[in-house]
């Protein structure tokens, strides 16, 4: 994936706070391999909420999926370019929950969330 295309694809995929928190969780814990229930316990969302966003993050190349259905396991992408985009565009900018909430407010104001 070319740099600009990768950055655009990542930006289009991370269009709400839950997706941002999911990506940041895996970015900060790149060796994690877990299912939606385990991830939901770590992030404080219901498994259903987590499961609803996973297909988009997998399709965008941010996460990898192993298996199908409720027992599917997820891990962070191994693509170095995607990791660089997340590190450069999101990691330093949205490290705290307060910064992530400000992003959610800005997206809501634009009608994105």
N, C-alpha and C positions, 0 to 999 in steps of 0.2 A: 504494500500500500504506500503510495507516495505521501510525503510529509504533510502537504496541505490537505490532501484527501483524507488522510488519517485523522488529522486534527478536526476537520469538518464532521467526519463520521462519529468520532467520539463526542463532539459537542452536540450533535443531533440526538445521540443516544442518552446523554445525561441531561434530561429535560425536566427533572423534578428532584426534590430533596431525597426521597427514598433511593432512587437510582444513584444519586451522588454518594449517599452514605454507603450503599452497597459497594460501589466501585472503590471508595476510599478505604473501606474495611479490608477488601481484598488486596488493595495496593499496599496497605500498611501491614498485612499479614499474608504475604504472597505464597506461603507454603500451605495455607489452610485448604482443606478439602472437606466440605460439609454439605449437608442437605438443608432444605428450606427451614425445617424445624430448628436445627442447630443454629443456623444463621439468625433466625428470628429471635431466639433467646439472647444472642449476643447483642443485637441491635435494638430490641424492644418493639418490634413490629410483629404482627401475626404471621404465621406461616403462609396464609393465603395471600397476604400483601406481598411478601417476599416472592412467592411463586408467580404472582401476576407480572412481575417485572423481569424475571430471569430470562425468558425467551428473547426479549429485546436486547438485553445485554450480551447474551450469547450470540445472537445474530449480528450484532455490531462488532464482535470480536473482542469484547472487553473481558468476558468470562468464558470458560470452557465447561461443558456439561458432560458428565459420565453417567450413562444410564438414562432411563426414562421414568416418567411418572413421579409419584410422591417421594420415592426413594432416590431420585436423581441426586448426584453429588456435583458440586460446583467448585471451581477453583479459578484463580486469576489467570489471565492470558499469559502465554509464554512469549508472545510477540514483543520483541524489544522496542519496536517503534511505538506501539500502543502504550507500553509502559512509560516511554519517554514523554509522550503527549500528556498522560495523566500526571506524571511527575511535574512537568513544566507548566501545564495549564491549570491544574486543579489542586495538587497536593499542597503546595505552599500557600495557595490562596484560600483554601477552605479547610484548614486543619482543625478548627474548633467548631463545636456544634453551633455556637452563636454566629459564626461566619456563614455556616450552612443555612441557618434560619434567615439571615439577611438575603441570601441568594433566593430562598424560597419566596420571600416577600417580594423581591424584585421580579421574579418569574410570574407570581400571581398578579402583580400590577400590570404585567404585559399580557395576561390571559393565557399563559403557557401552562400553568398548573391548575 
